[in-house]
Amino acid sequence: MIKVYSWPTPNGHKIHIMLEECGLPYEAVPVNIGQGDQFKPEFLSISPNNKIPALVDPNGPDGQPISVFESGAILLYLAQKTGRFMPPGERDRWQVMQWLMFQMGGVGPMLGQAHHFRLYAPEKIDYAIQRYSNEAKRLYSVMDRQVAQQPYIAGPHYSIADIAIYPWLRSWQNQGIDWNDHPHLKAWFDRLSERPAVQKGCTVLADLRKPITDDQARDVLFGATQYQAR
């Protein structure tokens, strides 16, 4: 059985959703990122960047176990393993790859920064809040234009690009977004929200997540040096 080492965050939800969509049996192993589990040696052995998620498949491409870290790489691995959610044509595959990279390089990092400065930063920095809130709006507008002309992010078919992006938009309110400004993207979001695998994937480990209320948890999550050195 595949093991996914994860936590109920957007990057974790991506992989939970993909596994559910593919119908693969898996075990979700919690990595409590507020308590520093991501710095434990056993986790670093499969995820050297100390980030969730990471996946261990006992039946890898050559029949031997394989571990994969980085959520985008895991989505690509699972798509190749199952032959699902990546189109067969080379041109269409590059469309999906472009939008997957758009999520990895833009949507995730920028919306993550919007969350941080709007919700978690110990002091309110107006410049940072405005900078990342405006970037969130820009990214939503890019995606809104994209799905105005086709049903899914990378074309006519549901793909790993949709799976990668969807979890990051679930916290739209915390990003300063008004859905009225992005009606096509809202329709896309609602359509994906109705998929049973999406619904189930977003509940995996969800009961373990607690609000960040203490300074130690903030230090662990946001890079205190004493945890980096472990």
Beta strands, then each sheet from edge to edge (+ up, - down):
strand 1: 2-6
strand 2: 26-30
strand 3: 54-57
strand 4: 66-69
sheet 1: 2+ 1+ 3- 4+
end
